[in-house]
């Protein structure tokens, strides 16, 4: 992939030209001093701003279902880390640790780099590549953010260092994107719903569920579990055990699971309903469940006034965990093909029953939010500690009150339980989902980010 270091796109040339024009026009002066040599000397603001923008773009771009959005967060996190890891003494590349990721472009020996500019160029480039269907407003926002940081960094370093940093950051992004095209999921955002997949038929097996308005949609991404993960060997590595055997008998474990959903839903407290809505994280209206965990990480990094090196490791770890969570979870969903509570309860207990949340168009077991939140929380705990207290403001713009937690495990547990309150998952799917997420998180934490790990 070293040839990518020399590849230029029209947009890259324009960006480099803009930086040089700024310097020559007097808008940017000569370097104010020796450039900071390490990623730790730069703020995490550039990373936080790009991930915030991605959350907004996911919300406004059709096709970014929870699995597809998580994939984007994963590749973006790896791009950021690989771009700045040469400026992180004691750390090493994830090449030859992540599946099929081979050697990546490296900085030229003896040259100085502005790691903030490297990160900005890498994140701008991978965002353009991962969101090709973004609308004109989103594309304009991407270019505006790129320009904003480029103008800022032009004031901090000389023209040669800025140009070198931009070229290097873009080359890393190009290499990561090329790697992404071999995972079997490339461009899956164009066909979220499969019109050819035929779900198995039988007692207890999933059937498409009605939408509030209109006919049921086709199944959402039934083959996602077959995609190449980042760190897991395959989608089966963290497969949960089978759910309770299907039964309509009142004394059975399955009936008890369903009865709990029915009982809780009929007497939801205001707090339980608030929790259900807070963690709904509906695709195409929000940044999805994976985006909620990214939002929490971004807030924590701000709370910590984190440097760029810490942010790069954190976004890589959480992004990988989310991406592999959805591959693992979707593998289990279409392996077990368990019917949803709305189907069972309307058949067996109450034909008029409806859940508080809209039931999504894929099988029930396990709970995707449980898997993803648990994996992210496991990684975040490894980074920041077991009793890290924080307040989540992810949905302030929606008018939902922020929620406070005494640990990352607490938020994962509440996110998981919200699916019971919302009436879209049985408790077994929630509990085994949390376990599955923990399994994924452990695999991510076993990666060797540090040289001496």
C-alpha positions as a Markdown table, in Angstrom:
| # | Residue | x | y | z |
|---|---|---|---|---|
| 1 | Unk | 0.0 | 0.0 | 0.0 |
| 2 | Unk | 3.0 | 2.3 | 0.0 |
| 3 | Unk | 2.1 | 3.6 | -3.4 |
| 4 | Unk | -0.9 | 5.4 | -1.7 |
| 5 | Unk | 1.6 | 7.8 | -0.2 |
| 6 | Unk | 2.0 | 9.4 | -3.7 |
| 7 | Unk | -1.7 | 9.3 | -4.7 |
| 8 | Unk | -3.4 | 12.7 | -5.0 |
| 9 | Unk | -7.0 | 13.5 | -5.5 |
| 10 | Unk | -8.3 | 16.8 | -6.8 |
| 11 | Unk | -9.6 | 17.6 | -3.3 |
| 12 | Unk | -6.2 | 16.9 | -1.7 |
| 13 | Unk | -4.5 | 19.3 | -4.2 |
| 14 | Unk | -7.0 | 22.0 | -3.5 |
| 15 | Unk | -6.5 | 21.5 | 0.3 |
| 16 | Unk | -2.7 | 21.8 | 0.0 |
| 17 | Unk | -3.0 | 24.8 | -2.3 |
| 18 | Unk | -5.3 | 26.5 | 0.2 |
| 19 | Unk | -2.7 | 26.0 | 3.0 |
| 20 | Unk | 0.0 | 27.5 | 0.8 |
| 21 | Unk | -2.1 | 30.4 | -0.2 |
| 22 | Unk | -2.9 | 31.2 | 3.4 |
| 23 | Unk | 0.8 | 31.2 | 4.2 |
| 24 | Unk | 1.8 | 33.4 | 1.2 |
| 25 | Unk | -1.1 | 35.8 | 1.7 |
| 26 | Unk | -0.2 | 36.7 | 5.3 |
| 27 | Unk | -3.1 | 35.0 | 6.9 |
| 28 | Unk | -0.6 | 32.6 | 8.3 |
| 29 | Unk | 2.8 | 33.6 | 9.3 |
| 30 | Unk | 5.9 | 31.6 | 9.9 |
| 31 | Unk | 6.0 | 29.0 | 12.6 |
| 32 | Unk | 5.7 | 30.5 | 16.0 |
| 33 | Unk | 8.2 | 28.1 | 17.4 |
| 34 | Unk | 9.5 | 24.6 | 17.1 |
| 35 | Unk | 6.6 | 22.3 | 16.2 |
| 36 | Unk | 5.4 | 20.1 | 19.0 |
| 37 | Unk | 7.1 | 16.7 | 18.3 |
| 38 | Unk | 4.5 | 14.4 | 20.0 |
| 39 | Unk | 0.8 | 13.7 | 19.6 |
| 40 | Unk | 0.5 | 14.2 | 23.3 |
| 41 | Unk | 1.3 | 17.8 | 22.8 |
| 42 | Unk | -1.8 | 18.5 | 20.8 |
| 43 | Unk | -5.4 | 18.8 | 22.0 |
| 44 | Unk | -8.0 | 16.1 | 21.3 |
| 45 | Unk | -10.3 | 18.9 | 19.9 |
| 46 | Unk | -9.7 | 17.9 | 16.3 |
| 47 | Unk | -10.7 | 14.3 | 17.0 |
| 48 | Unk | -13.7 | 15.2 | 19.0 |
| 49 | Unk | -14.9 | 17.6 | 16.4 |
| 50 | Unk | -14.7 | 15.0 | 13.6 |
| 51 | Unk | -16.5 | 12.3 | 15.5 |
| 52 | Unk | -19.2 | 14.8 | 16.5 |
| 53 | Unk | -19.6 | 15.6 | 12.8 |
| 54 | Unk | -19.8 | 12.0 | 11.9 |
| 55 | Unk | -22.6 | 11.5 | 14.5 |
| 56 | Unk | -24.5 | 14.3 | 12.8 |
| 57 | Unk | -23.9 | 12.9 | 9.3 |
| 58 | Unk | -25.0 | 9.4 | 10.3 |
| 59 | Unk | -28.3 | 11.0 | 11.6 |
| 60 | Unk | -28.9 | 12.8 | 8.4 |
| 61 | Unk | -27.7 | 10.2 | 5.8 |
| 62 | Unk | -30.0 | 7.4 | 4.6 |
| 63 | Unk | -28.6 | 3.9 | 4.8 |
| 64 | Unk | -26.5 | 4.1 | 8.0 |
| 65 | Unk | -28.3 | 1.4 | 10.0 |
| 66 | Unk | -26.7 | 0.5 | 13.4 |
| 67 | Unk | -24.3 | -2.1 | 11.8 |
| 68 | Unk | -23.3 | 0.2 | 9.0 |
| 69 | Unk | -22.8 | 3.2 | 11.3 |
| 70 | Unk | -20.7 | 1.1 | 13.7 |
| 71 | Unk | -18.5 | 0.0 | 10.9 |
| 72 | Unk | -17.9 | 3.6 | 10.0 |
| 73 | Unk | -16.9 | 4.5 | 13.6 |
| 74 | Unk | -14.6 | 1.5 | 13.6 |
| 75 | Unk | -12.7 | 2.5 | 10.5 |
| 76 | Unk | -12.6 | 6.1 | 11.5 |
| 77 | Unk | -11.1 | 5.2 | 14.9 |
| 78 | Unk | -8.4 | 3.0 | 13.4 |
| 79 | Unk | -7.6 | 5.8 | 10.8 |
| 80 | Unk | -7.1 | 8.3 | 13.6 |
| 81 | Unk | -4.9 | 6.0 | 15.6 |
| 82 | Unk | -2.7 | 4.8 | 12.7 |
| 83 | Unk | -2.3 | 8.4 | 11.5 |
| 84 | Unk | -0.8 | 9.7 | 14.8 |
| 85 | Unk | 0.7 | 6.6 | 16.4 |
| 86 | Unk | 4.2 | 7.4 | 14.9 |
| 87 | Unk | 4.0 | 10.5 | 17.2 |
| 88 | Unk | 3.1 | 8.3 | 20.3 |
| 89 | Unk | 6.3 | 6.9 | 21.8 |
| 90 | Unk | 5.7 | 3.5 | 23.4 |
| 91 | Unk | 2.8 | 2.7 | 21.1 |
| 92 | Unk | 2.7 | 0.6 | 18.0 |
| 93 | Unk | 0.6 | 0.1 | 14.9 |
| 94 | Unk | -2.3 | -2.3 | 14.8 |
| 95 | Unk | -1.1 | -3.6 | 11.4 |
| 96 | Unk | -0.8 | -7.4 | 11.5 |
| 97 | Unk | -3.0 | -7.4 | 14.6 |
| 98 | Unk | -6.4 | -6.5 | 13.0 |
| 99 | Unk | -7.7 | -9.0 | 10.4 |
| 100 | Unk | -6.0 | -8.5 | 7.0 |
| 101 | Unk | -4.5 | -5.1 | 7.9 |
| 102 | Unk | -1.0 | -5.1 | 6.5 |
| 103 | Unk | 1.7 | -2.5 | 6.4 |
| 104 | Unk | 0.6 | 1.1 | 6.3 |
| 105 | Unk | 2.2 | 4.4 | 5.1 |
| 106 | Unk | 4.7 | 5.7 | 7.6 |
| 107 | Unk | 6.2 | 9.2 | 8.0 |
| 108 | Unk | 9.4 | 10.0 | 6.2 |
| 109 | Unk | 12.5 | 9.5 | 8.4 |
| 110 | Unk | 13.9 | 12.6 | 9.9 |
| 111 | Unk | 11.0 | 14.8 | 9.0 |
| 112 | Unk | 8.8 | 16.9 | 11.3 |
| 113 | Unk | 5.0 | 16.5 | 11.4 |
| 114 | Unk | 2.3 | 18.6 | 12.9 |
| 115 | Unk | 0.2 | 15.8 | 14.5 |
| 116 | Unk | -3.0 | 17.9 | 14.7 |
| 117 | Unk | -2.8 | 18.5 | 10.9 |
| 118 | Unk | -2.1 | 14.8 | 10.3 |
| 119 | Unk | -5.2 | 13.9 | 12.3 |
| 120 | Unk | -7.4 | 16.5 | 10.6 |
| 121 | Unk | -6.4 | 15.4 | 7.1 |
| 122 | Unk | -6.8 | 11.7 | 7.9 |
| 123 | Unk | -10.2 | 12.2 | 9.5 |
| 124 | Unk | -11.4 | 14.5 | 6.7 |
| 125 | Unk | -10.4 | 12.1 | 4.1 |
| 126 | Unk | -11.9 | 8.9 | 5.7 |
| 127 | Unk | -15.1 | 10.8 | 6.4 |
| 128 | Unk | -15.4 | 11.7 | 2.7 |
| 129 | Unk | -14.8 | 8.1 | 1.7 |
| 130 | Unk | -17.1 | 6.4 | 4.3 |
| 131 | Unk | -20.0 | 8.8 | 3.6 |
| 132 | Unk | -20.2 | 9.0 | -0.2 |
| 133 | Unk | -24.0 | 9.3 | -0.1 |
| 134 | Unk | -24.0 | 12.3 | 2.2 |
| 135 | Unk | -26.2 | 15.1 | 1.0 |
| 136 | Unk | -24.9 | 18.5 | -0.1 |
| 137 | Unk | -25.2 | 20.1 | 3.3 |
| 138 | Unk | -23.3 | 17.3 | 5.0 |
| 139 | Unk | -20.6 | 17.4 | 2.3 |
| 140 | Unk | -20.3 | 21.2 | 2.8 |
| 141 | Unk | -20.0 | 20.6 | 6.6 |
| 142 | Unk | -17.1 | 18.2 | 6.0 |
| 143 | Unk | -15.2 | 20.7 | 3.9 |
| 144 | Unk | -15.9 | 23.5 | 6.3 |
| 145 | Unk | -14.5 | 21.6 | 9.3 |
| 146 | Unk | -11.5 | 20.5 | 7.2 |
| 147 | Unk | -10.8 | 24.2 | 6.2 |
| 148 | Unk | -11.3 | 25.4 | 9.8 |
| 149 | Unk | -8.6 | 23.2 | 11.2 |
| 150 | Unk | -6.3 | 23.7 | 8.2 |
| 151 | Unk | -6.5 | 27.5 | 8.7 |
| 152 | Unk | -5.8 | 27.0 | 12.5 |
| 153 | Unk | -2.9 | 24.8 | 11.9 |
| 154 | Unk | -1.4 | 27.0 | 9.2 |
| 155 | Unk | -0.8 | 29.6 | 12.0 |
| 156 | Unk | 1.1 | 27.0 | 14.1 |
| 157 | Unk | 3.7 | 25.6 | 11.7 |
| 158 | Unk | 5.6 | 26.3 | 8.5 |
| 159 | Unk | 4.3 | 25.5 | 5.0 |
| 160 | Unk | 6.4 | 22.5 | 4.3 |
| 161 | Unk | 5.5 | 20.8 | 7.6 |
| 162 | Unk | 1.8 | 21.5 | 7.0 |
| 163 | Unk | 1.9 | 20.2 | 3.5 |
| 164 | Unk | 3.8 | 17.1 | 4.6 |
| 165 | Unk | 1.4 | 16.5 | 7.4 |
| 166 | Unk | -1.6 | 16.8 | 5.2 |
| 167 | Unk | -0.2 | 14.4 | 2.6 |
| 168 | Unk | 0.7 | 11.8 | 5.2 |
| 169 | Unk | -2.7 | 12.0 | 7.0 |
| 170 | Unk | -4.5 | 11.5 | 3.7 |
| 171 | Unk | -2.3 | 8.6 | 2.7 |
| 172 | Unk | -3.1 | 6.8 | 5.9 |
| 173 | Unk | -6.8 | 7.4 | 5.4 |
| 174 | Unk | -6.6 | 6.1 | 1.8 |
| 175 | Unk | -4.8 | 2.9 | 3.0 |
| 176 | Unk | -7.4 | 2.3 | 5.7 |
| 177 | Unk | -10.3 | 2.9 | 3.2 |
| 178 | Unk | -8.7 | 0.5 | 0.7 |
| 179 | Unk | -8.6 | -2.1 | 3.5 |
| 180 | Unk | -12.2 | -1.5 | 4.3 |
| 181 | Unk | -13.3 | -2.4 | 0.8 |
| 182 | Unk | -12.2 | -6.0 | 1.4 |
| 183 | Unk | -14.4 | -6.7 | 4.4 |
| 184 | Unk | -17.5 | -7.9 | 2.5 |
| 185 | Unk | -19.6 | -5.0 | 3.8 |
| 186 | Unk | -18.4 | -2.2 | 1.4 |
| 187 | Unk | -21.3 | -0.1 | 0.2 |
| 188 | Unk | -23.8 | -2.1 | 2.3 |
| 189 | Unk | -25.5 | 1.2 | 3.1 |
| 190 | Unk | -27.0 | 1.0 | -0.4 |
| 191 | Unk | -29.0 | -2.1 | 0.5 |
| 192 | Unk | -29.9 | -2.2 | 4.1 |
| 193 | Unk | -33.0 | -4.3 | 3.6 |
| 194 | Unk | -32.7 | -7.7 | 1.8 |
| 195 | Unk | -35.5 | -8.5 | -0.6 |
| 196 | Unk | -34.1 | -12.0 | -1.4 |
| 197 | Unk | -33.5 | -13.4 | 2.1 |
| 198 | Unk | -36.1 | -15.9 | 3.1 |
| 199 | Unk | -36.3 | -16.4 | 6.9 |
| 200 | Unk | -36.8 | -19.9 | 8.1 |
| 201 | Unk | -40.3 | -20.8 | 9.0 |
| 202 | Unk | -41.5 | -22.6 | 12.1 |
| 203 | Unk | -42.8 | -22.3 | 15.7 |
| 204 | Unk | -40.9 | -19.6 | 17.6 |
| 205 | Unk | -39.1 | -18.2 | 14.6 |
| 206 | Unk | -38.9 | -14.6 | 13.6 |
| 207 | Unk | -41.4 | -13.1 | 11.2 |
| 208 | Unk | -41.4 | -9.5 | 9.9 |
| 209 | Unk | -43.3 | -7.1 | 12.2 |
| 210 | Unk | -45.7 | -4.4 | 11.1 |
| 211 | Unk | -44.6 | -0.8 | 11.1 |
| 212 | Unk | -46.8 | 1.9 | 12.6 |
| 213 | Unk | -47.7 | 2.9 | 9.1 |
| 214 | Unk | -47.4 | 0.7 | 6.1 |
| 215 | Unk | -46.3 | -2.9 | 5.4 |
| 216 | Unk | -43.4 | -4.6 | 7.1 |
| 217 | Unk | -40.0 | -3.9 | 5.6 |
| 218 | Unk | -37.7 | -6.7 | 4.4 |
| 219 | Unk | -35.2 | -8.0 | 6.9 |
| 220 | Unk | -32.4 | -5.7 | 7.8 |
| 221 | Unk | -28.9 | -6.9 | 6.7 |
| 222 | Unk | -29.4 | -10.7 | 7.3 |
| 223 | Unk | -25.8 | -11.4 | 6.1 |
| 224 | Unk | -24.0 | -8.8 | 8.2 |
| 225 | Unk | -22.8 | -11.5 | 10.6 |
| 226 | Unk | -20.7 | -12.9 | 7.8 |
| 227 | Unk | -18.6 | -9.8 | 7.3 |
| 228 | Unk | -15.0 | -9.6 | 8.3 |
| 229 | Unk | -14.6 | -8.4 | 11.9 |
| 230 | Unk | -11.7 | -6.2 | 13.1 |
| 231 | Unk | -10.4 | -8.4 | 15.9 |
| 232 | Unk | -12.7 | -11.3 | 16.3 |
| 233 | Unk | -11.8 | -14.4 | 14.3 |
| 234 | Unk | -15.3 | -14.4 | 12.8 |
| 235 | Unk | -18.9 | -13.6 | 13.7 |
| 236 | Unk | -19.3 | -16.8 | 15.7 |
| 237 | Unk | -16.4 | -16.2 | 18.2 |
| 238 | Unk | -18.6 | -14.6 | 20.9 |
| 239 | Unk | -21.8 | -16.4 | 19.9 |
| 240 | Unk | -24.2 | -16.6 | 22.9 |
| 241 | Unk | -25.9 | -19.8 | 24.0 |
| 242 | Unk | -29.3 | -20.6 | 22.6 |
| 243 | Unk | -32.3 | -18.8 | 24.2 |
| 244 | Unk | -34.9 | -20.8 | 26.1 |
| 245 | Unk | -36.8 | -23.3 | 24.1 |
| 246 | Unk | -39.9 | -21.8 | 22.5 |
| 247 | Unk | -43.1 | -22.6 | 24.3 |
| 248 | Unk | -46.6 | -21.3 | 24.9 |
| 249 | Unk | -47.0 | -23.2 | 28.2 |
| 250 | Unk | -47.6 | -21.0 | 31.2 |
| 251 | Unk | -44.9 | -22.7 | 33.3 |
| 252 | Unk | -42.1 | -22.5 | 30.7 |
| 253 | Unk | -39.1 | -20.3 | 30.8 |
| 254 | Unk | -40.0 | -18.7 | 27.4 |
| 255 | Unk | -43.5 | -17.9 | 28.5 |
| 256 | Unk | -42.1 | -16.3 | 31.7 |
| 257 | Unk | -39.8 | -14.1 | 29.6 |
| 258 | Unk | -42.7 | -13.0 | 27.5 |
| 259 | Unk | -45.0 | -12.5 | 30.4 |
| 260 | Unk | -42.4 | -10.1 | 32.0 |
| 261 | Unk | -42.4 | -8.0 | 28.9 |
| 262 | Unk | -46.2 | -7.9 | 29.0 |
| 263 | Unk | -46.5 | -7.1 | 32.7 |
| 264 | Unk | -43.8 | -4.4 | 32.7 |
| 265 | Unk | -45.2 | -2.7 | 29.6 |
| 266 | Unk | -48.7 | -2.5 | 31.1 |
| 267 | Unk | -47.5 | -0.6 | 34.2 |
| 268 | Unk | -44.5 | 1.4 | 33.0 |
| 269 | Unk | -43.4 | 4.1 | 35.4 |
| 270 | Unk | -42.6 | 7.6 | 34.1 |
| 271 | Unk | -38.9 | 6.8 | 34.8 |
| 272 | Unk | -39.0 | 3.5 | 32.9 |
| 273 | Unk | -40.7 | 5.2 | 29.9 |
| 274 | Unk | -38.1 | 8.0 | 30.0 |
| 275 | Unk | -35.3 | 5.3 | 30.0 |
| 276 | Unk | -36.9 | 3.5 | 27.0 |
| 277 | Unk | -37.1 | 6.7 | 25.0 |
| 278 | Unk | -33.6 | 7.9 | 26.1 |
| 279 | Unk | -31.9 | 4.8 | 24.7 |
| 280 | Unk | -34.2 | 4.3 | 21.7 |
| 281 | Unk | -31.4 | 5.6 | 19.5 |
| 282 | Unk | -33.5 | 5.0 | 16.4 |
| 283 | Unk | -31.6 | 4.7 | 13.1 |
| 284 | Unk | -32.2 | 7.5 | 10.6 |
| 285 | Unk | -33.3 | 9.8 | 13.5 |
| 286 | Unk | -30.2 | 9.5 | 15.7 |
| 287 | Unk | -26.6 | 8.4 | 15.4 |
| 288 | Unk | -27.7 | 4.8 | 16.4 |
| 289 | Unk | -26.9 | 2.9 | 19.5 |
| 290 | Unk | -23.2 | 2.7 | 18.5 |
| 291 | Unk | -23.2 | 6.5 | 18.1 |
| 292 | Unk | -24.5 | 6.9 | 21.6 |
| 293 | Unk | -21.4 | 5.2 | 23.0 |
| 294 | Unk | -19.2 | 7.4 | 20.7 |
| 295 | Unk | -21.0 | 10.4 | 22.1 |
| 296 | Unk | -20.3 | 9.3 | 25.6 |
| 297 | Unk | -16.6 | 8.8 | 24.8 |
| 298 | Unk | -16.4 | 12.3 | 23.2 |
| 299 | Unk | -17.9 | 13.8 | 26.3 |
| 300 | Unk | -15.5 | 12.0 | 28.6 |
| 301 | Unk | -12.5 | 13.1 | 26.6 |
| 302 | Unk | -13.7 | 16.7 | 26.9 |
| 303 | Unk | -14.2 | 16.2 | 30.7 |
| 304 | Unk | -10.7 | 14.9 | 30.9 |
| 305 | Unk | -9.2 | 17.6 | 28.7 |
| 306 | Unk | -7.6 | 14.7 | 26.9 |
| 307 | Unk | -4.7 | 15.0 | 24.5 |
| 308 | Unk | -4.6 | 13.8 | 21.0 |
| 309 | Unk | -2.8 | 10.6 | 21.8 |
| 310 | Unk | -5.3 | 9.5 | 24.4 |
| 311 | Unk | -8.2 | 10.3 | 22.1 |
| 312 | Unk | -6.7 | 8.3 | 19.3 |
| 313 | Unk | -6.3 | 5.2 | 21.3 |
| 314 | Unk | -9.8 | 5.6 | 22.9 |
| 315 | Unk | -11.6 | 6.1 | 19.6 |
| 316 | Unk | -9.8 | 3.2 | 18.0 |
| 317 | Unk | -10.7 | 0.9 | 20.9 |
| 318 | Unk | -14.3 | 1.9 | 21.1 |
| 319 | Unk | -14.8 | 2.0 | 17.4 |
| 320 | Unk | -13.4 | -1.5 | 16.9 |
| 321 | Unk | -15.6 | -2.8 | 19.8 |
| 322 | Unk | -18.7 | -1.3 | 18.3 |
| 323 | Unk | -18.0 | -2.6 | 14.8 |
| 324 | Unk | -17.3 | -6.1 | 16.0 |
| 325 | Unk | -20.3 | -6.0 | 18.3 |
| 326 | Unk | -22.7 | -5.6 | 15.5 |
| 327 | Unk | -21.1 | -8.3 | 13.4 |
| 328 | Unk | -21.2 | -10.7 | 16.3 |
| 329 | Unk | -24.7 | -9.7 | 17.3 |
| 330 | Unk | -26.1 | -9.9 | 13.8 |
| 331 | Unk | -24.5 | -13.3 | 13.4 |
| 332 | Unk | -26.4 | -14.5 | 16.5 |
| 333 | Unk | -29.7 | -12.9 | 15.4 |
| 334 | Unk | -29.9 | -14.6 | 12.1 |
| 335 | Unk | -28.5 | -17.8 | 13.6 |
| 336 | Unk | -31.3 | -18.2 | 16.2 |
| 337 | Unk | -34.0 | -16.3 | 14.3 |
| 338 | Unk | -36.1 | -15.8 | 17.4 |
| 339 | Unk | -39.5 | -14.1 | 17.2 |
| 340 | Unk | -40.1 | -10.7 | 18.7 |
| 341 | Unk | -42.2 | -10.0 | 21.8 |
| 342 | Unk | -44.8 | -8.2 | 19.7 |
| 343 | Unk | -45.4 | -11.3 | 17.7 |
| 344 | Unk | -45.5 | -13.7 | 20.6 |
| 345 | Unk | -47.7 | -11.5 | 22.9 |
| 346 | Unk | -50.2 | -10.7 | 20.2 |
| 347 | Unk | -50.5 | -14.4 | 19.3 |
| 348 | Unk | -50.5 | -15.8 | 22.9 |
| 349 | Unk | -51.6 | -13.2 | 25.4 |
| 350 | Unk | -53.2 | -10.1 | 23.9 |
| 351 | Unk | -53.9 | -9.4 | 20.2 |
| 352 | Unk | -54.1 | -5.7 | 20.9 |
| 353 | Unk | -50.8 | -5.3 | 22.7 |
| 354 | Unk | -48.2 | -2.9 | 21.3 |
| 355 | Unk | -44.7 | -2.1 | 22.6 |
| 356 | Unk | -43.7 | 1.4 | 23.7 |
| 357 | Unk | -41.0 | 1.5 | 21.0 |
| 358 | Unk | -41.3 | 0.5 | 17.4 |
| 359 | Unk | -40.0 | -3.1 | 16.8 |
| 360 | Unk | -37.1 | -3.1 | 14.4 |
| 361 | Unk | -37.0 | -5.3 | 11.3 |
| 362 | Unk | -34.6 | -8.1 | 12.4 |
| 363 | Unk | -34.7 | -11.1 | 14.8 |
| 364 | Unk | -34.9 | -10.7 | 18.5 |
| 365 | Unk | -32.0 | -12.5 | 20.1 |
| 366 | Unk | -29.7 | -11.1 | 21.4 |
| 367 | Unk | -30.4 | -7.4 | 22.0 |
| 368 | Unk | -28.1 | -5.3 | 19.8 |
| 369 | Unk | -28.0 | -2.3 | 22.1 |
| 370 | Unk | -27.0 | -4.6 | 25.0 |
| 371 | Unk | -24.2 | -6.1 | 23.0 |
| 372 | Unk | -22.8 | -2.8 | 21.7 |
| 373 | Unk | -23.2 | -0.9 | 25.0 |
| 374 | Unk | -21.6 | -3.6 | 27.0 |
| 375 | Unk | -18.6 | -3.9 | 24.6 |
| 376 | Unk | -18.0 | -0.2 | 24.6 |
| 377 | Unk | -18.4 | 0.0 | 28.4 |
| 378 | Unk | -15.9 | -2.8 | 28.9 |
| 379 | Unk | -13.4 | -0.9 | 26.8 |
| 380 | Unk | -14.1 | 2.5 | 28.4 |
| 381 | Unk | -13.7 | 0.9 | 31.9 |
| 382 | Unk | -10.3 | -0.4 | 30.8 |
| 383 | Unk | -9.4 | 3.1 | 29.7 |
| 384 | Unk | -10.8 | 5.3 | 32.5 |
| 385 | Unk | -11.5 | 3.0 | 35.5 |
| 386 | Unk | -14.3 | 1.0 | 37.1 |
| 387 | Unk | -15.9 | 3.9 | 39.0 |
| 388 | Unk | -15.7 | 6.7 | 36.5 |
| 389 | Unk | -18.7 | 9.0 | 37.1 |
| 390 | Unk | -20.2 | 11.1 | 34.3 |
| 391 | Unk | -23.3 | 12.7 | 33.0 |
| 392 | Unk | -24.5 | 11.9 | 29.5 |
| 393 | Unk | -25.9 | 14.8 | 27.5 |
| 394 | Unk | -26.2 | 12.9 | 24.2 |
| 395 | Unk | -29.9 | 13.8 | 23.7 |
| 396 | Unk | -30.0 | 17.3 | 25.1 |
| 397 | Unk | -31.0 | 18.6 | 21.6 |
| 398 | Unk | -34.0 | 16.2 | 21.6 |
| 399 | Unk | -35.2 | 17.7 | 24.9 |
| 400 | Unk | -34.4 | 14.6 | 26.9 |
| 401 | Unk | -32.9 | 15.2 | 30.3 |
| 402 | Unk | -29.3 | 14.2 | 30.8 |
| 403 | Unk | -28.6 | 11.0 | 32.8 |
| 404 | Unk | -25.9 | 10.5 | 35.4 |
| 405 | Unk | -24.0 | 7.3 | 35.9 |
| 406 | Unk | -21.4 | 6.2 | 38.5 |
| 407 | Unk | -19.6 | 3.9 | 36.0 |
| 408 | Unk | -19.6 | 2.8 | 32.4 |
| 409 | Unk | -21.1 | -0.5 | 33.4 |
| 410 | Unk | -24.1 | 1.4 | 34.8 |
| 411 | Unk | -24.9 | 3.0 | 31.5 |
| 412 | Unk | -24.5 | -0.3 | 29.6 |
| 413 | Unk | -26.9 | -1.9 | 32.0 |
| 414 | Unk | -29.5 | 0.9 | 31.7 |
| 415 | Unk | -29.2 | 0.9 | 27.9 |
| 416 | Unk | -29.8 | -2.8 | 27.9 |
| 417 | Unk | -32.7 | -2.7 | 30.3 |
| 418 | Unk | -34.3 | 0.0 | 28.3 |
| 419 | Unk | -35.2 | -2.6 | 25.7 |
| 420 | Unk | -37.3 | -4.5 | 28.2 |
| 421 | Unk | -39.1 | -1.2 | 29.0 |
| 422 | Unk | -39.5 | -0.5 | 25.3 |
| 423 | Unk | -41.2 | -3.9 | 24.8 |
| 424 | Unk | -38.8 | -5.0 | 22.0 |
| 425 | Unk | -36.6 | -7.6 | 23.9 |
| 426 | Unk | -37.0 | -10.4 | 26.4 |
| 427 | Unk | -34.8 | -10.3 | 29.5 |
| 428 | Unk | -32.8 | -13.3 | 28.3 |
| 429 | Unk | -31.8 | -11.4 | 25.1 |
| 430 | Unk | -30.7 | -8.5 | 27.3 |
| 431 | Unk | -28.6 | -10.5 | 29.8 |
| 432 | Unk | -26.9 | -12.7 | 27.2 |
| 433 | Unk | -26.4 | -9.6 | 25.0 |
| 434 | Unk | -24.5 | -8.0 | 27.9 |
| 435 | Unk | -22.4 | -11.1 | 28.2 |
| 436 | Unk | -21.7 | -11.2 | 24.4 |
| 437 | Unk | -20.6 | -7.5 | 24.5 |
| 438 | Unk | -18.3 | -8.2 | 27.4 |
| 439 | Unk | -16.7 | -11.0 | 25.3 |
| 440 | Unk | -16.1 | -8.6 | 22.4 |
| 441 | Unk | -14.8 | -6.0 | 24.7 |
| 442 | Unk | -12.2 | -8.4 | 26.2 |
| 443 | Unk | -11.0 | -9.2 | 22.7 |
| 444 | Unk | -10.5 | -5.6 | 22.0 |
| 445 | Unk | -8.7 | -4.9 | 25.3 |
| 446 | Unk | -6.3 | -7.8 | 24.4 |
| 447 | Unk | -5.0 | -5.8 | 21.4 |
| 448 | Unk | -1.4 | -4.7 | 21.8 |
| 449 | Unk | -1.5 | -0.9 | 21.5 |
| 450 | Unk | 1.6 | -0.5 | 23.6 |
| 451 | Unk | 5.0 | -1.8 | 22.5 |
| 452 | Unk | 5.6 | -3.5 | 25.9 |
| 453 | Unk | 2.0 | -4.9 | 26.2 |
